Structure formats: C-alpha cells, structure tokens
Amino acid sequence: GWTLLDNDRTYVLTGWAALSFVNGNENRMISLQRNSQHYFQRPDASHINVDSTATSLTGYAGRLMLNKNRGQFTFNTAVGFISPKFEVNDLGYGAYGDIINAHFATFYRWNNPTEIYQNAGIYASTFANFDFGGNNTDQGYTLGGYMTLHNLYGGQIYYSFQPETYNARRTRGGPLMLNLMSQSIDFNLYTDMREWWVVNIGGNFEFGEDINYRSISTSLEFKATTNLTLSVGPEFSQNSTQAQWIANLTDPTAQETYGKRYVFAQLEQTTFAADIRADWIISPTLSLQAYIQPLIASGKYSEFKALARPKSFDFLKYGEEASTIEKTISEDGSITAYILDADGEGPSESVTIGNPDFNYISLIGNAVLRWEYMPGATIFFVWTQSREDFQPDGNFYFRKSLNTLLNIKPDNIFMIKLTYRL
C-alpha cells in the first residue's frame, strides 16, 4: 500500500509485506534448507540450522520506503527484510533470504538551462545489508552526477566505495568469508536521441585487493530510413579475481574450517558479447524484427588454495609449505585434472578435481514476422536459432571462436502463432 503525507503530494510512504509457506516430506525440506537460496548448513551461523525433521517452512518479508517526489532536492530511503525461511520459488523467483537492508539516496537537480548545460544533477547514496545473525554482509557509498548539454549530448559518472564486510555466500554453504575493500567507477556518454544516428559509450572499472574488473560497451543505432532501424551493441570485459570458488571438500583434519576444505583459485576471465537488432516496419500491418547475440567467454584458473579460517581472506596455498598440487596431463598436452593434498605426507587425503578452465561460445538469434491480416487478427512467423560449444581451454580466441560458431550445427525452432478476432 501507499499513502501521501502532504496535500502537495510531495512525500509518499509506501510498503509491502509477504508471508510464505511451503510443506513437503522431510527429504524435500532438507534439500530446500541446504540449497543456494538458504544455506542453512552454514557451520558458523547461530541463527539458522538444518532441521532434519521439518516438514514445512514459514517465512516473512517486507519493506517500508519514504520518497520525496518533487523539487530540486529529492530523496529516497527504505528499510526491508527477508527472513531466512522465506521461500517463493515454486510461485515466482527469490534469489535468497536472510537479509536486512537499509539505504538512503538523494538527488539535487538543476533543471533551469544555463549557458553551459540544459540540465544537470548530483547524486549520493549509502546502503548496508545484514543477515539475521547481525553480520554486516554488504555496504557501500556512491557519489555521482550527470549533465546534458544544449545539443542534448550528455553523460554521467559515478564513484562507489565498498568497505570490508562479510560474505555469507561465497563458500557455498560454508562459513563467513571476508569481503575486501573495493572501489568502482562507472560512466556513460550519449548523443542526441533525436538524430538519425545515436551513440552510447559506457564503462565500468572496479578495483581492490581481491578484484580487478574492467568493462567497456557501446551502442550504435542507425535510423537507415524512416521505417528501418539498425543497432549494434558490443561489450568487452576482463575480470581478475583472487578467490573464485571451486569446490567444498570433506577433510576431517580441517578443524579450523569445520571439517571441510573450501577450495578457491585465481580466475582470469575475458568476455565478449554483442546485441545486434533490426526493426523494419514494412507497413502499418506488417513488420519484421531480427535479433542476434554472439557470446565468447573464457576463464583460466591458477593458484589453487583453501580458506584458512572463517571470517578471513587467508588461504592455505596448495604447493606451499607441506601441501602439494599435481597436474594430470593428457596425450595432447592439456591439463585434465589437479590432485590437491593439504599436508603432503600428513593424514589429510589427496583429492582430484577436474580442470575448471573453460572456453564457452554461443550464438542466439531470432526473427519475427508479424502480419495483421485483418483488423484485430494477427499471424506471427517465428524462427529461433541457437549454437553453442564448450572446451576446457582457458585461452580467449576471438577470430577462431567466431569461425567455430559459423561451423557449429545449429538448433532451429520454427513457430507459427495465429490469432483471429471473433
């Protein structure tokens, strides 16, 4: 519901509340409590645990928000929560529960044109997340602004800072892990949307002790004719993270991490993707739309390690001190697996994991012809094609991957949808 707090309709208070209930047999409830939406098996959590006798889960959620709608100065603030047992995935979609969130954001706008700009504004915000055990699981501060010139060219830029917090999900059901401090800069530049050509250029750069992420994207739109629009939007990103989760391995000797080894590795990932569209309005009753999305993604793993203790970013690196790591090499010289041993000749048993390196390529495309053959009655001719391939190779190949996509046998789906107005 919502309610206005003043006669000028400037301030509005909104809110929602929800209650969920699911039931089933004990095995199903155990699986539900342990899945990625809940992780009740976290060994260091005192406020949640897996109940092996449960036959139901009852959860609750809600949010209250105050918004100032008008004026040069506006703001939005809210507080919300999702209980650990909140579960709606049989009905819709819920990423995860066990979260208490609060934020405050404010804008100041200059809407009267000057000699320099048409309009401009600045923005500041802060937020914090906690779990129901009181652990600070996320926090951030953002400062930014935008400006539009008289020719309607413009841009915006934002800076964000995230201090150290705890991560309740990085170990995939294991103990809390430290999130290291990080910073990011986002920008976007754009041209006049009224022109026959429109350009958008954006970038995102995140850096810290754990992560080094950079992404650049652009969108080019051409109004080739009054009824034909073409657009292409390529994006290229590179991501280096020091601790990408690999596996959770049972090891009774890992007493500091509750009898398991939470294995991570450094990941170097490169991704290229593009959105290519064509919209052709042939006549008021006939149109053709086409869309193609190529994707090339590769990831190379190195420096395998296990979390040393909860609430930390400390690791036991395999191959250092008493631990060992061995590679299994195939006949063609590629790495097929790694053999990890936490203490070499000690009591901890060695474990073999497959090579997680990947090179994934895909191409998705569709075309839709829409014909309104009589008023209120329409027929659609739809063609969808998909291609994909996976190789355990962490190297990024642009030209080779595109050539491979063209030679892959595609999956094609054809559909006709007919409507008739009685």
Beta strands, then each sheet from edge to edge (+ up, - down):
strand 1: 2-4
strand 2: 11-23
strand 3: 56-68
strand 4: 73-82
strand 5: 99-110
strand 6: 119-130
strand 7: 136-148
strand 8: 154-162
strand 9: 165-167
strand 10: 177-179
strand 11: 182-190
strand 12: 197-208
strand 13: 211-225
strand 14: 228-250
strand 15: 260-283
strand 16: 286-307
strand 17: 315-317
strand 18: 324-329
strand 19: 335-341
strand 20: 351-354
strand 21: 358-374
strand 22: 377-391
strand 23: 411-418
sheet 1: 1+ 2- 3+ 4- 5+ 6- 7+ 8- 11+ 12- 13+ 14- 15+ 16- 17+
sheet 2: 1+ 2- 3+ 4- 5+ 6- 7+ 8- 11+ 12- 13+ 14- 15+ 16- 21+ 22- 23+
sheet 3: 9+ 10-
sheet 4: 18+ 19- 20+
end
